[in-house]
Amino acid sequence: MQNCAGRGVDSALAMAADHRETTMPQDLSDAGTASFDAGDNLNPNYNWDRAIPAPGHSGVDFEKRVDFDRLHRYRLARSQEALAASELGALLCFDNNNIRYLTSTVIGEWSRDKVARYALLMGDDDPHLWDFGSAAAHHRIHAPWLPNDHCHAGMLGLRGTVPPAAGLMEGAAKEIKQMLVDAGLDKLPLGVDICEPPMMLALQAEGVEVRDGQQVMLDAREIKNIDEITLLNQAAGMVDAVYHMIGEELKPGVRENDIVAKANEMLYEMGSDDVEAINAISGERCNPHPHNFTDRMVRPGDQAFFDVLHAYSGYRTCYYRTFNVGRSTDVQEDAYKQCREWLDDAIDLVRPGVSTDEIAAVWPKAEEFGFSDEMEAFALQFGHGLGVAIHERPIISRLCSMDDPKEIKTGMVFALETYCPASDGFSAARIEEEMVVTPDGPQVISLYPAEELPISVKY
């Protein structure tokens, strides 16, 4: 039976090879210059005269929806452009987010912390991908945008469970070095995004100069094209629906983890490919923010806030809402109004050309809302890019933006979130809005109403 199965895979691979063009290694020694030209692949295809689309999730023959081929070409061109503008000769990526961005491939979420997959981008060549066992054979059949000879099986050790002494990392480093030599790139630095120390040492032992490659990939990922924006809008629309459900289900006797379970079920039924996390915080747990959920049972009068972090076709949400259960007190209402005011003041500043320090400056200092310093208050008054990761550029915070401001640009997609403790000492409000930066300012895509404090099962 195993031999028959093997012949089936070989036959499928042969058929796939008939329908694609493989690429031979080429001399990329001009990489590292700023002369990269990707033609129309870098066109983001915006149409700001129209509403940001949130089409159905199915592929149909009567509407142009997300163009995944165009998405792949854009992401690869952005990466090649960023590489050409850097001092690096090539990029070696172990970060699953960067691998998906470069290669349009993904396997199970279990792989995220294993550092088992990796991809190599050399100049304007197609990326090479080393994937987990038979996933490489799968890609040769089902990922025609990758040349067959660029899809390799690879395994480095599963975070040390196969120790470096087994030679897997040494062998991979030798293979990568030889590919750099063949491409004429071995004299230039190699950018690496994240890496296990033994792998870095193995590359250095081969004479490879290793530098930070994550900044180059973040450069590439910060401006979204229309397909990325559409996917982010679709993902946010799924969370709109989840918050409608929470507003109906949040009542005394329901536990935080019950809400988390229902939200997970609903998201996966709608087509989410990864529910990264759901925060559910209620009652006395609201202050200080614990960033988790428990089995605490909701009670009348509780303030409760939630964050839904999930991905649709790889594109992620970070989207908070606050509710009160049955009724609210004056101090809870005051906290919510202040939280909303801080958020709206920040949103009002969002424009292309504005710098992140200008936005962070409208938020209170850590000491003004009960924390000892900005490190302790980090991410409570906060902005962060959204894309294939929940934290992309720009990052907006008093912790870093005042000394290292970044420019807001058209085509960025990010979330702004604020937090205000109530004067009762334990309640707190938390609100977050996701937005697309257009030439005229922000367009909010998180649409569950949050202008006023929502009360579930109002008494």
Helices and strands as residue ranges (DSSP letters): H 2-17, G 39-42, H 68-84, E 90-93, H 96-103, G 109-113, E 118-122, E 128-131, H 135-142, G 148-150, E 151-153, G 164-166, H 168-182, E 190-192, H 197-205, E 210-212, H 214-221, H 226-249, H 256-270, E 274-282, G 283-286, E 303-312, E 315-316, E 319-325, H 330-347, H 356-360, G 366-369, E 382-385, E 392-396, E 413-421, E 428-438, E 441-444, E 455-456
